[in-house]
Each structure stands twice: as structure tokens, then as C-alpha cells.
């Protein structure tokens, strides 16, 4: 699955250039994100199908627009960080958004854990030739009837793992849906048919991906994981030895 991402982009201008979209002045000043967990439901930049020329901030953890209560909204938010591509047209939470509310989630990396000899090793993973690449997602808007608050939220789509990700995420065999740059515009097109969407939601080419181990600072309770040190390469001799004899 995909529950942790990074976007170490240094300025909103870099985001604008890569996404060909405007970062509105009304949004908070951009700050690099070295590591953030979806379980914190952070507000992250996305580009939506209805505003493809503008960068928006949506909370991670999709709340369907039809959600009847605040209690149920909290449950959906926690359970809808990801949406499986194989069942996305069948699940009530996702079946409407996948048809017309698709989005791009720009990141500079994501994180997964590899399990070897009952130990888990964190990896930072990058895709594509540019620093910023986009994950495919869906979004929705929900109004809290008790408070009148509008919450904009999204979910990241996942696919089966490619060979590289199957080696890293070896207990789940999943990976986020990475949208090839040349297909980003197509992904946001609202007139695209279901069969075409299914053909888009495929594992990314492993030959276009890079991955390396990082320290366990990312799960430390003493250190802030949102720091540049979190994404620095870190070696595990026992893991290197395991790979050498595998």
C-alpha cells in the first residue's frame, strides 16, 4: 500500500513548472515535505480534473460526498487512504469519483518496508526521469452537516507490485499507481471510458524506478520524521549480506 510520501520540492514555482498549473497565493507558503504519514491526514497538493490548471490542497483520506455523519466520516478517512485499482469501480466510496473526479498527487518519493528475517527495513522510492512524479488518485468533497465545514479529500490508487516493488513490499505485493508523464493529461480527462482507465492503472515500469534503504528514523518516536535526514541513504550490512547470498 502507500501510506507515506515525500515532496522535497523547494518552491511552489518548481511545482508550477512541473505540473503546468498555478499555485494560488491564497494557499499556505510552500515548504518541503521530507516524510509525512497518511494517517495524519495531511493537506497535500493535488491537481484535480475540474481545475487542471490550478494546484489545490486536499486532505489525504477520502470522505465520500454522501457520508451521512461525522462519525462515519472519521471511519472513511482512516480506511480510504488507498483505493485498489482492481476493485475501484465496485466500492461505493470510490465508484463515483473514479469516473469523474480523478487527480494527480505530485511527490518526489514514497516509502515502503521490506521484511527479511522478521525485521523490517524502510526504503525511499523514486520514479521517472524528473524529480517530481505523480501518483494517480481520486478526490471528493464532503460537508459536515453539524458544523457546515467543507472537507476536500483524496485517496491514492494502488496496483499490483512490479518486480522491484514486489521485492521491497514483499508482504503485501502492492505499489502506488504512478501515472506516466505522457499520460497525466489523459488521466485528468473526464470523458475517458472505464476500459481506458483500467488500461491506465497498471504497475509502473521498474526500469524507470530507483530505490534505496533509509534509516529507521522515519518510525522513531524521538525524532521528527519530516526532516531531510529521513530520506538520506542508510546501509544495513545484514541486508546486504542477505541479498548477496539470495
C-alpha positions as CSV (number, residue, x, y, z in Angstrom):
1,X,0.0,0.0,0.0
2,X,1.1,3.6,0.1
3,X,0.8,5.4,3.4
4,X,3.9,7.6,3.4
5,X,5.2,10.1,0.8
6,X,7.7,12.9,0.4
7,X,7.8,16.0,-1.7
8,X,11.1,17.8,-1.1
9,X,10.4,20.3,-3.8
10,X,12.0,23.5,-2.7
11,X,9.5,26.0,-4.0
12,X,6.0,26.4,-5.4
13,X,7.5,27.6,-8.6
14,X,9.0,24.2,-9.2
15,X,5.6,22.6,-8.6
16,X,4.0,25.1,-11.0
17,X,6.6,24.4,-13.7
18,X,6.3,20.6,-13.4
19,X,2.5,20.5,-13.2
20,X,1.8,23.4,-15.6
21,X,-0.6,24.7,-13.0
22,X,-0.7,27.8,-10.8
23,X,0.0,27.6,-7.0
24,X,-2.6,30.2,-5.8
25,X,-1.4,32.9,-3.4
26,X,-4.3,32.0,-1.0
27,X,-2.6,28.7,-0.2
28,X,0.0,28.5,2.6
29,X,3.6,29.2,1.7
30,X,5.1,26.0,0.3
31,X,7.5,24.1,2.5
32,X,9.4,20.9,1.5
33,X,7.9,17.6,2.8
34,X,10.5,15.0,3.6
35,X,8.2,12.5,5.1
36,X,4.5,12.5,6.0
37,X,2.1,9.8,7.0
38,X,-1.3,9.5,5.5
39,X,-2.6,8.5,9.0
40,X,-2.1,12.2,9.9
41,X,-4.5,13.2,7.1
42,X,-2.2,16.0,5.9
43,X,-3.3,18.6,3.4
44,X,-1.2,17.9,0.3
45,X,-1.0,19.5,-3.2
46,X,-3.0,17.8,-5.9
47,X,-4.2,18.7,-9.4
48,X,-7.9,17.9,-9.9
49,X,-9.9,17.1,-13.1
50,X,-12.2,20.0,-12.6
51,X,-9.3,22.5,-12.1
52,X,-6.3,21.1,-14.1
53,X,-4.6,24.5,-14.3
54,X,-4.6,25.1,-10.5
55,X,-2.9,23.4,-7.6
56,X,-5.2,22.6,-4.7
57,X,-4.6,21.4,-1.1
58,X,-6.7,18.3,-0.2
59,X,-6.6,16.1,2.9
60,X,-5.3,12.6,2.5
61,X,-8.1,10.1,3.4
62,X,-11.1,10.2,1.1
63,X,-14.5,11.1,2.6
64,X,-17.3,10.3,0.1
65,X,-19.6,13.2,-0.5
66,X,-22.7,11.2,0.5
67,X,-21.3,10.4,4.0
68,X,-24.2,11.0,6.4
69,X,-22.4,11.6,9.7
70,X,-19.2,12.9,11.3
71,X,-18.6,9.6,13.0
72,X,-18.7,7.7,9.7
73,X,-16.6,10.4,8.0
74,X,-13.8,9.7,10.5
75,X,-14.0,5.9,9.7
76,X,-13.9,6.5,6.0
77,X,-11.0,9.0,6.3
78,X,-8.9,6.3,8.2
79,X,-9.8,3.5,5.8
80,X,-9.7,5.3,2.5
81,X,-6.0,6.4,2.3
82,X,-5.7,4.0,-0.7
83,X,-8.1,2.6,-3.3
84,X,-7.3,-0.7,-5.1
85,X,-7.4,-0.3,-8.9
86,X,-8.8,-3.8,-9.2
87,X,-12.0,-3.0,-7.2
88,X,-12.2,0.7,-7.5
89,X,-15.3,0.6,-9.8
90,X,-17.1,-1.7,-7.3
91,X,-16.6,0.1,-4.0
92,X,-19.3,2.6,-3.1
93,X,-16.7,5.1,-1.7
94,X,-14.8,5.1,-5.0
95,X,-17.1,4.2,-7.8
96,X,-18.4,7.7,-8.5
97,X,-15.0,9.6,-8.0
98,X,-13.1,7.3,-10.4
99,X,-15.5,8.2,-13.2
100,X,-15.1,12.0,-13.0
101,X,-13.0,13.1,-10.0
102,X,-9.5,11.9,-10.7
103,X,-6.4,13.8,-9.6
104,X,-2.6,13.9,-9.8
105,X,-0.7,13.8,-6.5
106,X,2.8,15.2,-7.1
107,X,5.6,13.7,-4.9
108,X,9.3,13.2,-5.0
109,X,9.2,9.8,-3.4
110,X,7.3,7.3,-1.4
111,X,8.2,4.8,1.3
112,X,7.7,1.1,1.8
113,X,9.1,-1.5,4.2
114,X,10.8,-4.8,3.2
115,X,10.6,-7.7,5.6
116,X,13.6,-10.0,5.9
117,X,14.1,-12.5,8.7
118,X,11.3,-10.9,10.7
119,X,12.9,-7.5,10.5
120,X,11.5,-4.5,8.5
121,X,13.7,-2.2,6.5
122,X,12.4,1.1,5.2
123,X,13.0,2.2,1.6
124,X,12.7,5.5,-0.2
125,X,11.5,5.1,-3.8
126,X,11.5,7.4,-6.7
127,X,10.1,7.0,-10.2
128,X,10.7,8.6,-13.6
129,X,13.3,10.9,-15.0
130,X,12.2,14.1,-13.3
131,X,12.4,14.9,-9.6
132,X,8.7,15.3,-9.3
133,X,6.4,12.5,-10.4
134,X,2.7,12.0,-10.0
135,X,0.6,9.3,-8.3
136,X,-2.9,8.7,-9.6
137,X,-5.7,9.5,-7.2
138,X,-9.4,10.2,-6.8
139,X,-11.0,13.0,-4.7
140,X,-14.3,14.1,-3.3
141,X,-15.9,16.9,-1.3
142,X,-17.9,16.4,1.9
143,X,-19.8,18.9,4.0
144,X,-20.1,18.3,7.8
145,X,-23.9,18.9,8.4
146,X,-23.2,19.5,12.1
147,X,-20.7,22.3,11.6
148,X,-21.0,23.3,7.9
149,X,-17.3,22.7,7.4
150,X,-16.3,21.7,3.9
151,X,-13.6,19.0,3.7
152,X,-11.8,18.3,0.4
153,X,-10.1,14.9,0.5
154,X,-8.4,12.3,-1.8
155,X,-7.2,8.7,-1.9
156,X,-4.1,7.3,-3.7
157,X,-4.8,4.4,-6.1
158,X,-2.7,1.3,-5.8
159,X,-1.9,-1.6,-8.2
160,X,-0.2,-4.9,-8.1
161,X,3.6,-4.6,-7.5
162,X,6.1,-4.6,-10.3
163,X,9.1,-6.9,-9.7
164,X,11.1,-4.2,-7.9
165,X,8.3,-3.3,-5.6
166,X,7.4,-7.0,-5.1
167,X,10.9,-7.4,-3.7
168,X,10.6,-4.4,-1.4
169,X,7.0,-4.6,-0.4
170,X,7.2,-8.3,-0.1
171,X,4.4,-8.8,2.5
172,X,1.7,-7.0,0.5
173,X,2.9,-7.0,-3.1
174,X,1.3,-3.6,-3.8
175,X,2.5,-0.3,-5.1
176,X,1.0,3.2,-5.7
177,X,-0.3,3.8,-9.2
178,X,2.3,6.0,-10.8
179,X,1.0,8.0,-13.8
180,X,3.5,8.1,-16.7
181,X,4.1,11.8,-17.5
182,X,2.8,11.4,-21.1
183,X,-0.5,10.1,-19.7
184,X,-1.1,12.7,-17.0
185,X,-3.4,14.8,-19.2
186,X,-5.3,11.7,-20.3
187,X,-5.8,10.7,-16.6
188,X,-7.5,14.0,-15.9
189,X,-9.8,13.9,-18.9
190,X,-13.3,13.5,-17.7
191,X,-14.6,11.8,-20.9
192,X,-12.3,8.8,-20.7
193,X,-14.1,5.4,-20.6
194,X,-13.9,2.7,-17.9
195,X,-11.9,0.3,-20.1
196,X,-9.4,3.0,-20.9
197,X,-9.0,3.8,-17.2
198,X,-8.3,0.2,-16.5
199,X,-5.6,0.1,-19.1
200,X,-4.0,3.2,-17.5
201,X,-4.0,1.8,-13.9
202,X,-1.1,-0.5,-14.4
203,X,2.2,-1.1,-12.5
204,X,4.9,1.4,-13.5
205,X,8.0,0.2,-15.3
206,X,10.5,-1.0,-12.8
207,X,13.4,0.1,-15.1
208,X,12.2,3.7,-14.6
209,X,12.4,3.4,-10.8
210,X,15.1,3.8,-8.1
211,X,15.0,2.6,-4.5
212,X,17.4,2.7,-1.6
213,X,17.3,1.9,2.1
214,X,17.0,4.6,4.7
215,X,17.4,4.7,8.4
216,X,14.6,3.8,10.8
217,X,14.3,7.5,11.8
218,X,11.1,7.5,9.8
219,X,9.4,5.5,12.6
220,X,11.3,7.0,15.5
221,X,9.2,8.4,18.3
222,X,12.1,10.7,19.4
223,X,12.9,12.3,16.1
224,X,10.7,14.3,13.7
225,X,10.5,12.3,10.5
226,X,9.8,15.4,8.5
227,X,13.5,16.2,8.2
228,X,16.0,15.9,5.4
229,X,17.9,13.2,7.3
230,X,15.0,10.9,7.0
231,X,15.5,10.4,3.2
232,X,19.3,10.0,3.3
233,X,20.6,6.6,2.2
234,X,21.4,4.2,5.0
235,X,23.1,0.8,4.8
236,X,22.2,-2.4,6.7
237,X,25.1,-4.9,6.5
238,X,22.8,-7.8,7.3
239,X,20.5,-6.9,4.5
240,X,23.4,-6.6,2.0
241,X,24.7,-9.9,3.1
242,X,21.2,-11.5,2.7
243,X,21.0,-10.1,-0.9
244,X,24.4,-11.3,-1.7
245,X,23.5,-14.9,-0.9
246,X,19.9,-14.8,-2.1
